[in-house]
């Protein structure tokens, strides 16, 4: 009986054991199934596209910049040097071509470390395991992650060849300094294409990924050298290289200084302008990580010249201005500047400087800053006048102007120099004169010349004549003319508009001047020629968007007058360009803004100089002609170097006449100060100045080179 009971107990225990084992197997199978079901699909790797940097090219298809979150270039295994492949295998996984994804020996060694340390440590991972972890998993050191890693590794080995796995790995791993993948690393550490790496350089790159910051040769040369030499030693032991090759490579020094190409330092404001334009359209991920190529209109010769011209001039200005801040007991503030250059033939933006230091300020003063244009706005007033029938020989009165604000308008009450002292006599006794409602625009230097031609008034930038002109043609017509040229910022419907009292951006001002240079063709400025995806498919392509908005005759007449600004007026410093050019200076009250916008047949450019804080003045006699014009001239001289010297093409429908500067009539060949002037057909004077006429008195003009 007792024996029967013992057997029953044994059977029961056996039954329970079988049930427990069955349940364990069932649970384990369920867990394994869940693991496998929840694993990322290995098939994704076939369609896997690593983050690839976006490449930006200039107008000559030279690479000038890269946009990326991970700087990477995808390289096929056939283009990866054999020495580099062997270097990685030697230092990371010397049994790579022998194992089935997991190295039993390395795994056992890693397991022993876990038992000794009581936690999961790094080590024991094959190249395939590392790839599974990098692409599909997190870096968390957990047992579950290790199990997933092993399962994914087995699947990777089953679905892909060793060469494919090695290609994925070498293109994916991180090398520090923002470089992902071996091509980006080769460029960062050696400024080389991957195919040009020698043995020592291959070994150095293979040494870095284990600890990119620690083994960075620029940061820790001693540790980097030791590990590079270890890679070479392993390569010799595995018979990948000979002893002679090892010894020769050991003699080679490490790179000591990070290679900084010009594309890393130039055109930051232009690149940010691109980003702001494209990010809403393509999305951040596609813009930075999809490997697209952006072909731009940027001319790197012009861009380098622009940045150099702006910085050199403003550094000098800061040095001279330092005493001003010391007297005010204030911290010195840097002067700011901006420059935009456009090809007038097609609207392509060739250079853009939005400030002096992009890291300190990302605000683009070329495209975002709205500043008073001062006298740089006057060409739009004179353009309106020409279209209304005025000519360069039209006589204007350079006399004082005194306005009083009454009944919601500014009324001209006097053109007498003493009017401000006797202003009370010009209004009724019942009027109370508010000095804030009295406006008396002044000329630069407070000089008045009497009767002058429209050409002289323009070239000398005479304020009173500009105001007289806008009074005759009306502000609203000037506003409409400006809108026709592409000025989009709000403009005041007032006489002060003639003096540039309204704000404008540098880019839109330069674009408007480009219409004069092109003979009346308005072209929408653009910066992108085309965008191509990683497979060569064109995503977008731009061609100039053009429209005729002015007659070529009107533009030629205005250009000829703007040439006089350079030859005899406030833009005289531009004569140093030594090629035909036209332009206009601009200076605002204070002065707080200085401008020069000018052009040749090949290039239009504008320069603005000022402080971001408008309350800080530039200083006495610091005008557009004094500070902005020299920057423009230096830039244009460098940007146009090597290009032919061209003059503006005269269109049909232009007449030329010799003009007397004091009367605007035709002059005799011996008339003092006479100048040749361009007119639209049928608008030139037909009468000669009669020196003997008793009712006509020739006036001596007080001509002075100004900077206004």
Secondary structure, DSSP 8 states (H G I E B T S, - for coil): -HHHHHHHHHHHHHHHHHHHHHHHHHHHHHHHHHHHHHS--GGGGGG----B-EEEE-TTS-EEEEE-SSB-----GGGS-HHHHHHHHHHH-TTTTTSSSS-HHHHHHHHHHHHHHSS--S----HHHHHHHHHHS-----HHHHHHHHHHHHHHHHHS-HHHHHHHHHHHSB-STTBBSHHHHHHHHHSS-GGG--HHHHHHHHHHGGGTTTT-TTT-HHHHHHHHHHHHHHHHHTTSS-HHHHHHHHTS----S----GGGTS-HHHHHHHHHHHHHHH-HHHHHHB--EEEE---HHHHHHHHHHHHHHHHHHHHHHHHHHHHTT------EEEEEEE-TTT-BEEEEE--S-TTT----TTTT--EE-GGGGHHHHHHHHHHTT--TT-EEEE---EEEEETTEEEEEE--TTTTTTGGGGS-TT----GGGEE----GGG---EEEEHHHHHHTT-HHHHHHHHHHH-HHHHHHHHHHTT--S---SSGGGGGT-SEE-HHHHHHHHHHHHTTSEEE--B-EEEEE-TTS-EEEE----EEE-S-HHHHHHHHHHHHHHHHHSTTGGGGGG-S--EEEEEE-GGG-EEEEEEE-SS-EEEEEEE-SSTTS---TT--IIIIIHHHHHHHHHHHTTTS--------SSEEEEEE-TTTSSB--TT-TT-EEEEEETT-S--SB--TT-TT-------------
